[in-house]
Amino acid sequence: MDDDATLRRPAEKGSVAKAGELDPPLQAIGFEVEELSPSRITGRLLVTPTCCQPFKVLHGGVSALLAESLASMGAHMASGYRRVAGVQLSINHFRSAALGDTVLARAVPVHLGRSTQVWEVKLWKMDPSTGEKGPQIAESRVTLLCNLPLPEEHKNAGDALRKYSKL
């Protein structure tokens, strides 16, 4: 299977529910998690009125939410389920995604250090005729502090990630 095969597959049943267990804000916007591992997270989002700005295109804040959420999940897994905290997010928007478009997302680590991680998150508009990724619409870098102590009351924070991840 080539590197982007996951971005072409239809979403699995229950992938929105999976998103809810992993990250409730992602579920609230309808994001579907497809691949989940410490080295790669992928998924898709149908652009609905909930995700749009007044001009009926994907809101830039939703793109930022996707980037921060996917990078945080990946960093949490990559750090052995230790606590992580985002400290910087930079995002560039190249094109818009209109109401009704499907956006494909992929997050991969750029740097996995002892105290920081940097993740790259790319978003593409799905080509409706092929189901494959089309033009890239955004790219972001997320820097996270990692290996932070996990408070006792949050010791189960990584359980859903463990349940669904491919280690």
C-alpha positions as CSV (number, residue, x, y, z in Angstrom):
1,M,0.0,0.0,0.0
2,D,1.4,3.4,-0.9
3,D,1.9,6.2,1.5
4,D,-1.3,7.9,0.7
5,A,-3.6,4.9,0.3
6,T,-5.4,5.8,3.6
7,L,-6.3,9.2,2.2
8,R,-8.1,7.5,-0.7
9,R,-10.1,4.9,1.3
10,P,-13.7,5.6,2.3
11,A,-14.1,6.3,6.0
12,E,-14.9,3.3,8.2
13,K,-18.3,3.1,9.9
14,G,-18.0,4.4,13.4
15,S,-15.1,6.7,12.7
16,V,-17.0,9.8,13.8
17,A,-17.8,8.0,17.1
18,K,-14.2,7.1,17.4
19,A,-13.3,10.8,17.0
20,G,-15.7,11.5,19.9
21,E,-13.8,9.2,22.2
22,L,-10.5,10.6,21.1
23,D,-11.3,14.4,20.9
24,P,-14.9,15.6,21.5
25,P,-14.4,18.9,19.5
26,L,-13.4,16.8,16.4
27,Q,-16.6,14.8,16.8
28,A,-18.7,18.0,17.1
29,I,-17.6,19.1,13.7
30,G,-17.9,15.6,12.1
31,F,-14.3,14.7,11.7
32,E,-13.6,11.0,10.9
33,V,-10.4,9.5,12.2
34,E,-9.0,6.9,9.8
35,E,-5.4,6.0,10.7
36,L,-4.1,6.5,14.2
37,S,-0.5,5.7,15.2
38,P,2.5,7.5,16.9
39,S,3.9,8.2,13.4
40,R,0.8,9.1,11.3
41,I,-2.7,10.3,11.8
42,T,-5.2,10.7,9.0
43,G,-8.9,11.5,8.6
44,R,-11.5,13.4,6.8
45,L,-14.0,16.1,7.3
46,L,-17.1,16.9,5.2
47,V,-17.4,20.7,5.1
48,T,-20.8,21.4,6.6
49,P,-22.5,24.7,7.7
50,T,-21.1,24.1,11.2
51,C,-17.5,24.3,9.8
52,C,-18.0,27.3,7.5
53,Q,-17.5,31.0,7.8
54,P,-20.2,33.3,6.4
55,F,-18.8,32.9,2.8
56,K,-19.7,29.2,2.8
57,V,-16.0,28.0,2.9
58,L,-14.1,26.1,5.6
59,H,-13.4,28.4,8.6
60,G,-9.6,28.9,9.2
61,G,-10.2,28.2,12.9
62,V,-11.5,24.8,12.0
63,S,-8.3,24.1,10.0
64,A,-6.3,25.1,13.1
65,L,-8.5,22.9,15.4
66,L,-7.7,19.9,13.1
67,A,-4.0,20.7,13.2
68,E,-3.8,21.1,17.0
69,S,-6.0,18.1,17.7
70,L,-4.2,15.6,15.3
71,A,-0.7,16.8,16.4
72,S,-1.6,16.5,20.0
73,M,-3.0,13.0,19.6
74,G,0.1,11.9,17.8
75,A,2.5,13.6,20.3
76,H,0.6,12.0,23.2
77,M,1.1,8.5,21.6
78,A,4.7,9.2,20.5
79,S,5.7,10.3,24.1
80,G,4.4,7.0,25.5
81,Y,1.1,8.5,26.6
82,R,2.7,11.2,28.7
83,R,1.1,14.6,28.9
84,V,1.7,17.0,26.1
85,A,0.8,20.7,25.6
86,G,0.8,22.7,22.4
87,V,2.9,25.8,22.6
88,Q,2.9,27.1,19.0
89,L,0.7,26.7,15.9
90,S,1.5,28.1,12.5
91,I,-0.9,27.6,9.6
92,N,-0.9,28.7,6.0
93,H,-4.0,28.6,4.0
94,F,-3.5,28.2,0.2
95,R,-7.0,27.5,-1.1
96,S,-10.5,27.3,0.2
97,A,-12.7,24.3,0.7
98,A,-16.4,25.0,0.0
99,L,-19.5,23.8,1.7
100,G,-20.0,20.2,0.6
101,D,-16.3,19.5,-0.1
102,T,-14.5,16.8,1.8
103,V,-11.1,17.7,3.4
104,L,-8.5,15.0,3.9
105,A,-6.0,15.5,6.7
106,R,-2.6,14.0,7.6
107,A,-0.4,14.6,10.6
108,V,3.2,13.3,10.8
109,P,6.1,14.1,13.2
110,V,9.0,16.3,12.0
111,H,10.9,16.1,15.3
112,L,10.4,13.8,18.3
113,G,12.6,15.1,21.0
114,R,12.8,14.5,24.8
115,S,11.1,17.7,25.7
116,T,9.5,19.0,22.4
117,Q,7.9,17.6,19.4
118,V,7.1,19.3,16.1
119,W,4.3,17.9,13.9
120,E,3.4,18.8,10.3
121,V,-0.3,18.7,9.4
122,K,-1.5,19.0,5.8
123,L,-5.0,19.4,4.5
124,W,-6.2,18.6,1.0
125,K,-9.5,19.0,-0.8
126,M,-10.7,15.5,-1.9
127,D,-11.2,15.2,-5.7
128,P,-14.8,14.1,-5.9
129,S,-14.3,12.2,-9.2
130,T,-11.5,10.0,-7.9
131,G,-11.9,10.0,-4.1
132,E,-8.2,10.9,-4.0
133,K,-6.5,13.9,-2.6
134,G,-6.7,17.0,-4.8
135,P,-5.2,20.4,-4.2
136,Q,-3.6,21.1,-0.9
137,I,-5.6,23.7,1.0
138,A,-3.5,24.3,4.2
139,E,-0.3,23.3,5.9
140,S,0.7,23.8,9.5
141,R,3.4,23.2,12.1
142,V,2.5,22.4,15.7
143,T,5.1,22.5,18.4
144,L,4.3,20.7,21.6
145,L,6.0,20.3,25.0
146,C,6.1,16.6,25.7
147,N,6.8,14.1,28.5
148,L,5.1,16.3,31.0
149,P,4.0,14.7,34.3
150,L,0.5,13.2,34.1
151,P,-1.7,14.2,37.0
152,E,-3.3,11.2,38.8
153,E,-6.8,12.4,38.0
154,H,-5.9,12.2,34.2
155,K,-4.0,8.9,34.3
156,N,-6.6,7.4,31.9
157,A,-6.4,10.2,29.3
158,G,-4.7,8.0,26.8
159,D,-7.0,5.0,27.0
160,A,-9.0,5.8,23.8
161,L,-5.8,6.4,21.9
162,R,-4.5,3.0,23.1
163,K,-7.8,1.4,22.1
164,Y,-7.7,2.6,18.5
165,S,-4.0,3.1,17.7
166,K,-1.9,0.9,15.5
167,L,1.3,0.4,17.4
